[in-house]
Amino acid sequence: MLMTILLFVISLAATILYPQPLFAHKVEYKQFKVYSNDKVGDEIKPILDAALSIVERAELYDPNYKVDIFLAYNSFLNKLDDKVFGLGPSARAIDNNLVIKVKVDIGKNLAYATFHKPCQPGFAYLIAHEMVHCFQTHKYGIWKFNPFSHPEMWKLEGYPEYIARQKSSDPDYRLKEDIKRFIEFNRKQTDIWVAVEEGGCEFPEVYYKGRLMTEYLINVKQLTYDQVLKDKRSENEIYDEMIEWANK
């Protein structure tokens, strides 16, 4: 019985970490291999270029790191992922695997998220966010960054959001105004969901808050992400410091 359980666990782990044989088609481009059951051609290359142009600005970026993307909507891998990790996100990063769990429209650069409510985040944004999770694991190890063990949620999700959204590249964007928008939301909030500008989506509060705090620490306080991870102050201490700065 013990041997049967052990073999089952090994088989399950191998399928999750190496699901390539489950898919009929593969496209190779730059740092990417894209696996799918529906044939995908050159139309995905501009999406991958857009995602790459975003993540290249991350301090964790490694030009030699390869990412396997699985378009897993309605696939066996998706069902297995749901059973092991639970229902929820539109995509998931495990080691160097990037599993896109929802339907996508490559031509329109859209993903059709359904976790909280139906909405349409950008497909390139989704890839970029999850790629940064891959880089977190690559840099710090799978034992420190995995679905079951990881840093505080605001540090885990704030950095991928900070990189993937690249708000500071907009000349009309002001971090202080965005912080004040979040403060106003907190005064009125009835649940954990915060509306974002993209595709009518609402994200968990920790994503938005984490992105603001990460942006404050990196852009204003000039910390590296490594220093953010090592900062021993509590989330509330850093948040209060950011609010004080925003109100000056």
N, C-alpha and C positions, 0 to 999 in steps of 0.2 A: 504493500500500500504506500509506504514511504517513497519507494522508488518511482511509483506511478505518479505521485504528487510532484516529485522533483522533476521528472521528465515533462510533466504538463507545464510547470512554471518555466522551465528552460525553453520549451517550445513557444510559450506565450511571449516571453521576453524576446526571443529571436524573431518572431513575427512582427512585433512592434518596432524593434530596432532595425530590422532588415526586411521591410515589406515589399521591396522591389519586384519579386516574382509574382505578386498579386495583381500587377498592372500590365496591360497589353502593349502600351505605347510608351516611348521615351524620346524626349528632345534634349539634346545637349547644347548648351550655349554659355560661353564664358565660365563663370563659377557655378553654373547651375546644371542640374539634371532634373527635368520635369517628367514625372510619371503620371499617366492617365489611362483610363479605359476607353475614352473617346479620343480619337486622333487629334492631336494639337500640332500646328505647324508654326511657320515663321511669325504668325500674328501675335505670339506671346513674347517675342523678343523685345518690342518696345516697352512692354510692361516690366520685363526683367531689367532693361536698361534704366527705367525710371526708378525702380526699387534700389538698384545698385548706386545710382547717383545720390540717393538719400543716405544710404548706410555708409558710403565712403567717408562721410564727415564724422562718423563715430570714432572715438578714440580706441574702441575695441576692434575696429575693422581690421581684417587680415586679408590681403589680396590673394593669398594662396589657399584660403579656406574654401572648401567646396560644400555646397548646400544641395540636398535632394528635396525637391518639392513634389508632394503627392496631391493631385487633385482627386480628393477622396470622396466627394459627394456621392451618396448611394452605393458606396463600395463596401466590401467586407471589412477593410481596414477601419472605415468609419464606425461600423457597428462594433468592432472589437474595441476601438478607442473609447466609445461611449460606455461599454461595459466595464473597462478597466479604470478609466479616469473620470467617468461621469459625464452627463449631458452638460452642455454649456457653451464654450467659446466657439467662435467662427473658425478659429485655426489654433493649432498647437505646435510648439517646437519641442522636440525630444532629441537631444544630442545634435546631430547635423541634419535631422529630418524635420521638414516643415510640412505639416499636414493641414491642407485647406479643407475644412469640413463642410463648407456650404457651397451652394451653386454659385458659379461665377460666369460673367459675360466678358470674355477676353477683349472682344472688339470695343466694348464700351468702358473697359477698365473698371468694372464694378463687381463687387461681391454682394450676395444677398443674405445678409445676416438675419437670424431669426431668434436669437437667444432671449433677449428681453422683449423686443418688438421688431417686426419686419422693418429693415432699413437697408441702405445701400452705401456702405463704405467703399472707398477706392480699393481696387484689387492690389495696385502697387503699394499703397499704404499698408495693407494687410501683410503683404510679403515683407516689407521693410521692418514692420514692428516685430514679426516673428523671427526675422533674420537676426535682429539684435539679441533676441533671446538665445539664438544659436551661438552668437558670439560670446554671450555671458557664460554659457556652458563651456565653450572652447577655451576661454581665458581662465576661468576659475574652477573648472572641473564639474563633472556631472553629480558628484556627491554634495556639492554646495548649491548647484542650480539644477533642480529637477522638480517635477510636479508635486512631490511630497515633502521636499526639504529645500528651503531657499531663504534669502534675506526677507526682511519685512516687506509687505506687499507694496508699499509706496516706493521702496528702492528697487524691487523686482520689476514693477510695471511702469514706474515713472520714467526710467531711462529709455526704454523702447518707445514710449510715447513722445518723449522729448526729441528723440532722433527722428522718428517716423513722421511727426507733424511739422518739424522745422519751422515753427511759427516765427522765430526771430529773423528769418530771411525775408519776411514781408515788411516793406518800409513803413507801412501804416500800423504795424503791430506794436503794442506797448505792453510789456509784462505787467506793469502796475495796474493797468486797466483790466487785464484778464484776472489778476488776483482779486480786484475789487468786485468783478463779476461773480467770482466764486464765493466771496464773502456774502454777497447779496443772496446768492443761491442758498447758502447755509442758513440764512435768516428765515427763508421761506420753505425750506425743504420739508417734504413729507415722506421721502424715501431716499434710497442711496443712489439714484440715477441722475446723471447730469447730461443735459443736452450738449452735443457738440455741433459744429457748423457743418459737418460733412454728412451728406446723404440722409439727413433726418434721424441720425442715430443718437441714442443715449447710452453712455458708458457708465460703469460703476464709479462712484465718487472717488475712490482711491486712484483710479487711472488719471483723472483730471487733477486731483490734488497732488499726486505723486509727480506728474509732469511739471506742475508749477514749482514745486519744491526743488525738483532736480534742476530745472532751468535757473532758478534763483541761485542755487549753490554753485552751478557751473558758470553761468554767465555773469552773475553779479559778484559772488564771493571767489570766483576763479579757482574752484576746486576741480580736481579730476574726478571721474566716476569712481576710481579706486579709492580716493579719499572720502567720497560720499559713503561708500560701503563701510569704511573703517571709522566713520564718525560715530562716536559713542552716545551722542546726545539723543534724547528721546524725540519721537516724531512731533510731539506737542511743542517742545522747546524750539525746534527748527521752524515749525509752522508759525509760532508766535513771533520769532525773530523776523521771518519773511513779512508778516503782516505789519509789524512796526516799520520795516523799511518801505513797504508799499504806501503807508499812510503819511510818510514824511513829505 
